[in-house]
Amino acid sequence: MSIFQDHQTRITTGLALVGAVLVIGLIDNFFLMWLVLGAVYILAFKEALNLFKIEDESLVLYAIGVWLVAGLYPYGDDLFVLAGVAYASAIAYNKELEWKSFFPFIYPTAGMLFIFTMYQEYGVLSLLWLLVVVAMTDVGAYAVGKSVGKTPFCETSPNKTMEGVLGGILVATLSGMFVGLFVVDLGVSFVISFMVATSSIFGDLFESSLKRAADVKDSGDLLPGHGGVLDRIDGYLFGAIVMLVLLRGLV
């Protein structure tokens, strides 16, 4: 009860998010998934503009364009590569453009496109698998870190401990291994769950490094008790890329 009282807003928001995700997953409709993931992407993209200290709000229109194409083009994860070629060409033509304006088209764009492509190729169960692994990494790391954590993990995120990180990866690997059986066999499920759990740790660290550079506590304030959208999906942005690459390579 004391944990709930101390984190009531965070827990309430978290339960609401979990409920929304479950409903969307049960409906399992392509257009609805594209629409919801697109809304998450645009919100995260706008937060990324602030973290990268980019003032050109018109870039959001290009992000919307990328997502519109993703709904029609069967290989959405390739779109950020095409965007890179296009932007490099634009910079070669116009010296007034800055490379940092392309950063949001890598992060969070790449991760969101991989999430959507994974849904298209491997179905909603693959997203459930990703959700379980990343969520259990966070839960396991928090529980183990709070109970026995003593060794600092890295300077980027002072609150993380080595014990917590290892505990989170272990809990997520074992949890995800069983969920992954709905998609792949046991050995592949174990390997992918372990790699996704590990990558989600560094996804969280990467966003922490961006916030530290931007001198902000959270990426936004949209989600009470959680901060911004990027604060909630940072692990998924790295985890989805690793999961889709390994699914294609190992299955």
N, C-alpha and C positions, 0 to 999 in steps of 0.2 A: 504493500500500500504506500509506503514511503517513497518508493521508486516512482510509482504512478503520480503521486502528489508533486514530486520534484520535477517531473517531466510531463505533466498533464497535457500541455498544449502540443508538445512534440508527439506524444503517443496518440492523441486524438487525431491530429493531422495525418500521422502515419497510417492509422487504421482506415481513415477515409480514403487515402490513396490506394491502399491494398484492396479495399472494397471496389473502388472504381476500376482498378486493373483486372480484378477477377470478373467483373461484369462484362468488360470489353472482351476479355479472353473467351468467355462463354459464348458471347454473340458470334465471335470469330468471323467477322465480315471484312472483306478486303478494303472497301471504301471507308468504313468506320476506322479501321486500323490505320490506314493512310492519313485520314483526317486527324486522328488523335496524335499520332506520332509527329505529324506535320506541325500541329499546334505546339507540342513540346519542343520540337526543333527550333521553331521561330523564336519562342521565348528564351531558349538557351542561347540562340545565336545573338539575340539582343544583349543578353548578359555578357556574352563573350566580347562583344564590342567594347563594353565598359572595362572589362578586365584587361583587354589589350590596348586600352586608351585610344580607341578609334572613334572619331567624332562624326564620321560620315554615315548618317542614318539611312541614306539611300541604298546602302549595301543590303539592307533587309529585303528590298524589292528583288535583288538578285537571288537572295536565299530562297524567297518564295518561288522564284522561277526554277531554281534547282529542284525544289520539292515537287513542283508541278510536273516537271519532266520525269522525276523518279516514279510518279504514278503511272507513267506510260511506258517508260523504257525498262526492259526486263532485267538489266544489270545495273541496278542503282548504285552499287558500291563502286562502279567504275566512274561515276559522274564527277567525283571530286578530283580524279586524275585529269579528266577532260577540262574541268574548271581550272586546274593548275596550268595546263597548256594554254588555255585561253587567256588567263591573267598574265602569264609570262610573255605572251605575244603582245598584250596590251601595254605592259611595262616597257617592252622593247620599242614600242611605237610612241608612247607618251612618257617622258621622263618625269613628269610631275606626279605620277602614281608611285605609291610606296608599297614595298613588299608586305609590310605589316597589315595592310588592308586585306590581304589574302588569308591571314591566319585564321579568322573565323570560318573560312571555307575548308579548313583542315580540321579544326577543333571548334565546335562539336560536329561539324558536318559529316566527316568521315564515319564517326561512330553511329550517328543516326541513320545514315544510308546503309550501313552494314546491318543494323538492327532490322530495318525494313526489308532488306534483301533476304535476310535469314528467315523472316516470316514467310516471304514468298516461296523460298526454296524448301524449307523444312517444316513449315507450319507453326501453329500457335504453341505446340508443345515445346518447341525449341526455345521460344521466348519464356515459357514457364521455367524451363531448365536454367536459362540465363538468370532469371529473376531469383530463383532459389539460391543459386551459387553466390551471386553478388550480395544478396540480402544476408545470407548466413555467414558470409565473410565478415560483414559489418557486425552482426550480432555476436559471433564467436570472438572476434577481436575485442569488442567492448567488454564482454563477460570475462574473458580470460585476462585481459589487460587490467581490469578493475580489481580482480581477485588476486592475481599473482604477478602482475607485470611490474618489473623493476628496471630492466635494461632499456635505455632509450633506443629507438629504432633509427631515426635520422633527424637532422636539424630542421628539415622542411616541415615536419609535423611533430612538434615536441611532445604532444600528448600520446603518441603511439609508442608502444613498447615492443621489443622483439618477441617477448612471450605472447603478447596479444596478437601480433601479426601471425605467428606460427599457429596459435590456437585457432584463429579465424580461418586460416587456410585449411587446417585439418578438419574443422567442423564443416566447412563449405564443401570440401572434397568428398567427404563421406555422405553428406546430404545430397549433393548434386549427383553423385554416382548412381543413386537409386532412381532419381527423377530422369536422368539421362537414358535409362534402360528403355524408356518409351520411344527413344529416337535411335539409339545405337546399342551395340553389345557392351558387356561389362567392362572389358579392358579399355576400350576406346572411351567409354563414359568416365572411367577413373582418370585417364590422362587429360581429357578435355576439362573436366571439373577442376582438377588441380591447376592446370595452366590458366584457366579463366579466373579462378580465385586469386592466384598470384598476380595476374595482370590487373585485377580490379583494385588491389592494394596500391599499385602504382598509378592507376587512374585517379584515385583519391589524392595521392601525393602530387600528381601533376596539377590538379586544380588548386591544391593548397599552395603550390609554388606560384601560380598565377595570382591568387589572392594576396599572397605576401608581396609580390612585386607591385601589385596595384594598391597595396596598403588598405585592404578592406577585410572585414571579418567574414562576410558572406558574399556570394555572387549576386544576391538580390534579397528581397523581402516578401516574395509572393506567397511562400508557404510558411505559415506561423510555426515557429519552433524548429524549422528546418533550414530557413534561409531562402535561397533561390532555387531555380530549377536545376542549374548545374550542380549545386550542392547535393542534390538527390540522385542525379544520373551519372556523376563523374566515373564511378566504377563500371557502369554499364557501357560507357563509351569506349573504354579500353577492352573490356571483357567481350563485347560483341564482335569486335574485329578479330580477336584471338579465336573465339569460338567458331566463327564462320570459316576462317582460314583452315582451322584444324578439321572441321567437318568435311570440307571439300577435299582435304588432303588425306584423311584417314578412313573415310567411309567409302 
